[in-house]
């Protein structure tokens, strides 16, 4: 039987099992679409730009006024120096009305809204306050309720660490979108995508109010954030870090993960990564695998990367580090279907491809006509659709493009939407954090 550390002993195995079983109990919602664009101008999200399809959870549409997060977090210490400049004594952490003493762990509860019958909806917040001072790292998972890999990553990381050996604090939120999770759905009950509404608005829509409560009460207390996601809509991502490599503190985060592919990606307004970074909290997205299932290889990859980061930041000390080099991609592109039919892949996640290589075929089940999808670039497959029936325009293969061009002060057109473009768009591809 799995043994749970005493500092989170009230998270019994049966409780976790019950939560996970609920996510599979209602397959009706597995293919649920976001709210129609004509419905109050809100967000059906399918990324139609070169890089943004790939993101998984980070494309936003202009739906309502959100508060400015700039004043929500105040820290002038570079993340790389957070442990060395922290002083000699750890302090109690005050969070969600509780005080977590140094060298202890505690399970708290965050509640932002109610069900229709007035019953509060709460989700666990796991807090580990180290015996030594240091930065506060935040791990968030299941902002999209059908993305399960991140939930298990948070569980493993929080239970693997002991507060006696940690410098600083780690806050883990395994299930941010608990309403979507309970229904096996990416979305909130009103079909809004929570990751389009950060940092929220206390007087806005249900999604904006939930986002604001979470951001103010939890995220704003952190010094760095890792938002965990998977691909969406039967797409899967190679384990990778999405980060704005123009921000020095964000670069510090990306360099700490060890053997993890890095993709330069400027977050769009409305996403958790965008709001946190704007508030002065260095943030990255860790993408791994696909939705609606637990993929243990991807989970292990993510856990190893997070624990390597914690070690690199000086928050824990281990003998071994994960240092195998992986490439950094400053550009990426989705290869799309030009015909409808049955998609059959000839490559797998992580495959290296050259320009002109065959990626897969689309076969017409009626005429048996066969269309080839070939790579327009040399690079690596960092995301792809699972074999399925597709329509013309379907994003099938995500290629990380080999290039030596580092990001400049102005982001590339093919990797980010400007704010004006975001405001003018009615519909964008929906793939995960940024998708």
C-alpha positions in Angstrom: 0.0 0.0 0.0 1.2 3.5 -0.8 2.4 5.3 2.4 1.6 9.0 2.6 4.0 11.3 4.6 2.6 12.4 7.9 2.7 16.1 6.9 -0.2 15.5 4.5 -1.7 12.5 6.3 -5.2 13.7 5.8 -4.8 13.1 2.0 -5.6 9.5 2.3 -5.2 7.2 -0.7 -8.9 6.6 -0.9 -9.5 10.3 -1.1 -7.2 10.7 -4.1 -8.7 7.6 -5.7 -12.2 8.9 -5.3 -11.2 12.2 -6.9 -9.6 10.6 -9.9 -12.5 8.2 -10.4 -14.9 11.1 -10.6 -13.0 12.5 -13.5 -13.7 9.5 -15.6 -17.3 8.9 -14.4 -19.0 11.1 -17.0 -17.5 10.7 -20.5 -20.3 12.8 -21.8 -18.3 15.9 -21.2 -15.0 14.7 -22.7 -15.6 16.5 -26.0 -17.4 19.5 -24.5 -16.9 22.6 -26.5 -16.3 26.1 -25.1 -19.1 28.7 -25.1 -20.0 29.8 -28.6 -18.4 33.1 -29.8 -21.9 34.5 -30.3 -22.7 33.9 -26.6 -21.8 37.2 -25.1 -18.6 37.3 -27.1 -16.9 34.8 -24.8 -14.3 32.2 -25.6 -14.3 29.2 -27.9 -10.6 28.7 -28.3 -8.9 27.1 -31.2 -5.6 28.5 -32.1 -5.3 29.6 -35.7 -1.8 31.1 -35.6 1.5 29.5 -36.2 2.7 29.0 -32.7 -0.4 29.6 -30.5 -2.1 26.4 -31.5 0.5 24.5 -29.6 0.3 26.1 -26.4 -2.4 24.1 -24.7 -3.8 26.8 -22.5 -2.8 30.3 -23.2 -4.7 32.1 -25.9 -7.1 34.7 -24.8 -10.0 36.7 -26.2 -11.2 40.1 -25.1 -14.2 39.2 -23.1 -14.5 41.6 -20.2 -12.4 44.0 -18.2 -9.9 42.3 -15.9 -8.0 43.9 -13.1 -4.3 44.9 -13.5 -2.1 42.5 -11.6 0.9 44.7 -11.5 0.4 45.9 -7.8 -0.4 42.4 -6.5 3.1 41.2 -5.8 6.2 43.1 -4.6 9.7 41.6 -4.8 12.8 43.2 -6.1 15.2 40.3 -5.4 16.2 38.3 -8.4 15.0 34.7 -8.2 18.5 33.3 -8.5 19.5 35.2 -5.3 16.3 34.5 -3.3 17.9 31.8 -1.0 21.3 33.4 -0.5 19.7 36.8 0.5 16.8 35.4 2.6 18.4 35.9 6.0 18.9 33.4 8.8 15.4 32.7 10.2 12.4 31.3 8.4 9.1 33.0 9.1 5.5 31.7 9.5 3.5 31.7 6.3 0.1 33.3 6.4 -2.2 31.9 3.7 -5.9 31.5 3.4 -6.5 32.6 7.0 -4.0 30.1 8.4 -0.5 30.4 9.7 1.9 27.6 8.7 5.0 27.5 10.9 8.5 26.9 9.6 9.5 23.3 9.3 5.8 22.1 8.9 3.3 21.2 6.3 -0.4 21.8 6.2 -3.4 21.2 4.0 -5.5 24.3 3.6 -8.7 24.9 1.5 -9.5 27.5 -1.0 -13.1 28.2 -2.0 -14.0 30.8 -4.6 -17.6 30.1 -5.6 -20.7 28.0 -4.9 -22.8 25.5 -6.7 -26.2 26.4 -8.0 -27.7 25.1 -4.8 -25.5 27.4 -2.7 -23.0 24.7 -1.6 -19.4 26.1 -1.4 -16.9 24.5 -3.8 -13.4 24.1 -2.3 -10.2 22.6 -3.4 -7.1 21.5 -1.4 -4.1 23.8 -1.1 -0.9 21.9 0.1 1.6 24.1 1.9 5.1 23.1 2.8 7.0 25.8 4.8 10.6 25.0 5.0 12.8 25.1 8.1 15.1 27.6 6.4 14.2 30.9 4.7 13.9 31.2 0.9 11.5 31.9 -1.9 8.0 30.6 -2.3 7.4 28.4 -5.3 3.8 27.8 -6.5 2.7 24.6 -8.4 -0.7 24.8 -10.1 -2.4 22.0 -11.9 -5.8 21.3 -13.5 -6.6 24.9 -14.4 -8.3 22.8 -17.2 -10.3 20.2 -15.4 -9.5 17.3 -17.8 -5.7 17.6 -17.6 -4.7 14.9 -15.1 -0.9 14.6 -15.4 -0.2 17.8 -13.5 -2.4 16.6 -10.6 -0.2 13.6 -10.1 3.0 15.7 -10.5 1.9 18.0 -7.7 1.0 15.1 -5.4 4.4 13.4 -5.9 6.4 16.5 -5.5 4.6 17.6 -2.3 4.9 14.2 -0.8 8.5 13.6 -1.8 9.8 16.7 0.1 10.3 17.2 3.8 9.9 20.6 5.3 12.9 20.0 7.5 15.2 20.0 4.4 13.6 22.9 2.4 14.7 26.5 2.2 11.7 28.6 1.5 8.1 27.3 0.8 6.2 25.4 -1.8 2.5 25.8 -2.4 0.8 23.0 -4.4 -2.7 23.3 -5.8 -3.4 19.9 -7.5 -6.9 20.9 -8.8 -7.5 24.6 -9.5 -10.6 24.0 -11.6 -12.4 21.6 -9.3 -15.7 22.2 -11.0 -14.4 21.2 -14.4 -12.5 18.3 -12.9 -15.5 16.8 -11.2 -17.3 16.7 -14.6 -14.3 15.5 -16.6 -14.4 18.8 -18.5 -11.8 21.3 -19.5 -14.2 24.1 -18.8 -16.1 25.7 -16.0 -19.8 24.8 -15.8 -20.7 27.9 -17.8 -18.4 26.6 -20.6 -15.8 29.3 -20.0 -12.1 28.6 -20.0 -10.7 29.7 -16.6 -7.3 30.2 -18.2 -8.6 33.2 -20.2 -9.7 35.3 -17.2 -6.6 35.8 -15.0 -6.1 37.9 -12.9 -9.8 38.1 -12.9 -12.3 40.7 -11.6 -14.2 40.5 -8.3 -17.3 42.0 -9.9 -17.1 40.1 -13.3 -18.4 36.8 -14.6 -18.2 33.6 -12.7 -14.9 32.8 -14.4 -13.5 36.2 -13.6 -14.5 36.0 -10.0 -12.9 32.6 -9.5 -9.7 33.7 -11.2 -9.5 36.8 -9.1 -10.1 34.9 -5.8 -7.4 32.4 -6.7 -4.9 35.0 -7.9 -5.3 37.3 -4.9 -5.4 34.7 -2.2 -2.9 32.2 -3.5 -0.8 33.2 -6.5 0.1 36.7 -5.2 1.8 35.1 -2.2 4.3 33.3 -4.4 7.7 34.3 -5.8 7.7 32.0 -8.8 5.1 29.8 -10.5 5.0 26.6 -12.5 1.6 26.1 -14.3 1.2 22.4 -15.3 -0.8 21.5 -18.4 -1.2 18.9 -21.1 -2.3 19.1 -24.7 -6.1 19.3 -25.4 -8.6 17.9 -27.8 -6.9 14.6 -28.4 -3.5 16.2 -28.8 -0.4 15.5 -26.7 2.8 17.5 -26.0 6.3 16.3 -25.5 7.4 17.3 -22.0 8.5 20.9 -22.4 8.7 24.3 -20.7 6.9 27.3 -22.3 8.6 30.5 -21.2 9.1 34.2 -22.2 12.9 34.1 -22.6 13.1 37.9 -22.6 12.6 37.9 -18.8 15.8 37.2 -16.8 14.0 35.7 -13.9 12.0 33.5 -16.2 15.2 32.4 -17.8 16.5 31.4 -14.3 13.5 29.2 -14.0 13.9 27.5 -17.4 17.6 26.8 -16.7 16.8 24.9 -13.6 14.6 22.1 -15.0 17.5 20.0 -16.4 16.7 17.8 -19.4 13.6 19.5 -20.6 12.8 21.0 -24.0 12.3 24.8 -23.8 10.0 26.7 -26.2 10.0 30.5 -26.2 6.4 31.5 -25.9 5.0 34.9 -24.9 1.9 34.4 -22.9 -1.4 36.0 -24.0 -3.5 38.2 -21.8 -5.9 36.4 -19.6 -3.7 33.4 -18.9 -2.3 32.6 -15.5 1.2 32.8 -16.8 0.6 36.2 -18.3 -1.0 37.6 -15.2 1.6 36.2 -12.8 4.5 37.4 -14.9 2.9 40.9 -15.1 2.6 40.9 -11.4 6.3 40.3 -11.0 6.1 36.6 -10.3 8.4 34.7 -12.8 6.2 32.0 -14.4 6.5 29.1 -16.8 4.2 26.5 -18.2 5.2 22.8 -18.0 3.4 20.9 -20.8 3.4 17.1 -20.7 1.2 14.6 -22.5 -2.5 14.7 -23.3 -5.8 15.2 -21.5 -8.2 12.8 -19.8 -5.6 10.1 -18.8 -2.7 9.6 -16.5 0.5 9.1 -18.4 3.2 7.9 -15.9 6.2 8.5 -18.2 5.2 12.1 -18.6 4.4 12.4 -14.9 7.9 11.1 -14.0 9.5 13.4 -16.5 7.7 16.4 -15.0 8.4 15.5 -11.4 12.1 15.0 -12.1 12.2 18.4 -13.8 10.4 20.2 -10.9 12.6 18.6 -8.3 15.7 19.5 -10.3 14.5 23.1 -10.4 13.9 23.2 -6.6 17.5 21.8 -6.2 18.9 24.4 -8.7 17.3 27.3 -6.8 18.9 26.2 -3.6 15.7 25.3 -1.9 16.8 21.7 -1.4 20.2 20.0 -1.6 20.6 16.7 -3.5 23.7 14.9 -4.7 22.6 14.3 -8.3 21.2 16.8 -10.8 19.4 16.1 -14.1 21.7 17.9 -16.5 21.3 16.2 -19.9 21.1 19.1 -22.4 17.9 19.7 -24.4 17.4 22.2 -27.2 15.7 25.6 -26.9 13.3 26.5 -29.7 12.6 30.1 -30.4 10.0 29.4 -33.0 7.5 26.6 -33.7 4.7 25.9 -36.2 1.7 23.6 -36.5 1.3 21.6 -39.7 -2.4 21.5 -40.6 -4.6 19.1 -42.6 -5.7 20.3 -46.0 -8.2 17.5 -46.4 -10.7 15.7 -44.1 -10.3 12.0 -43.3 -8.5 9.6 -41.0 -5.2 11.0 -39.6 -2.4 8.3 -39.3 0.9 9.5 -37.9 4.3 8.3 -39.2 6.3 10.1 -36.5 6.1 10.2 -32.7 6.6 12.8 -30.0 10.3 13.8 -29.9 11.1 12.6 -33.4 13.7 14.7 -35.2 12.5 15.7 -38.7 14.0 17.4 -41.7 12.3 19.7 -44.1 10.2 17.6 -46.4 10.0 14.5 -44.2 6.7 12.6 -44.0 4.8 13.3 -40.8 1.6 11.4 -41.5 -1.2 10.7 -43.9 -4.9 11.6 -44.1 -6.9 8.8 -45.7 -10.4 9.3 -47.1 -12.5 6.4 -45.8 -14.8 6.5 -48.8 -12.6 7.0 -51.8 -9.4 5.6 -50.2 -7.6 8.8 -51.4 -4.4 9.4 -49.5 -2.9 12.9 -48.7 0.6 13.3 -47.2 1.5 15.8 -44.5 5.2 16.8 -44.8 7.2 19.0 -42.5 7.9 22.5 -43.9 10.8 22.9 -41.4 13.7 21.0 -39.9 13.3 20.5 -36.2 11.6 18.2 -33.7 8.0 17.0 -33.1 7.1 18.7 -29.8 3.3 18.2 -30.1 0.9 16.2 -32.2 -2.6 15.0 -32.5 -3.5 11.4 -31.7 -4.8 9.3 -34.6 -8.3 10.4 -35.3 -10.8 11.7 -37.9 -9.9 15.3 -38.8 -11.3 18.2 -40.8 -9.5 20.5 -43.2 -7.5 23.0 -41.1 -7.0 20.6 -38.2 -3.6 21.2 -36.4 -1.9 17.8 -36.6 1.8 18.2 -35.9 3.7 20.8 -33.9 7.3 21.3 -35.0 9.9 23.0 -32.9 12.0 24.8 -35.5 15.8 24.8 -35.5 17.0 28.3 -35.4 19.8 30.3 -33.7 17.7 33.5 -33.4 17.2 34.4 -29.7 14.1 36.3 -28.7 14.3 40.1 -29.1 12.5 42.8 -27.2 9.7 42.6 -29.7 8.2 39.1 -30.0 8.1 37.3 -33.3 4.8 37.6 -35.2 4.5 33.9 -35.4 4.8 33.2 -31.7 2.6 35.8 -30.0 -0.6 37.8 -30.5 -0.5 41.5 -29.9 -3.1 42.8 -27.4 -4.8 44.5 -30.3 -5.0 41.2 -32.2 -6.4 39.5 -29.2 -9.1 42.1 -28.8 -10.1 41.9 -32.4 -10.4 38.1 -32.5 -13.6 36.2 -32.1 -12.3 32.7 -32.3 -8.9 31.0 -31.7 -7.7 27.4 -31.7 -8.1 25.6 -28.3 -5.3 23.3 -27.4 -4.3 23.6 -23.7 -2.5 26.2 -21.7 -2.2 28.5 -24.7 -4.1 26.4 -27.2 
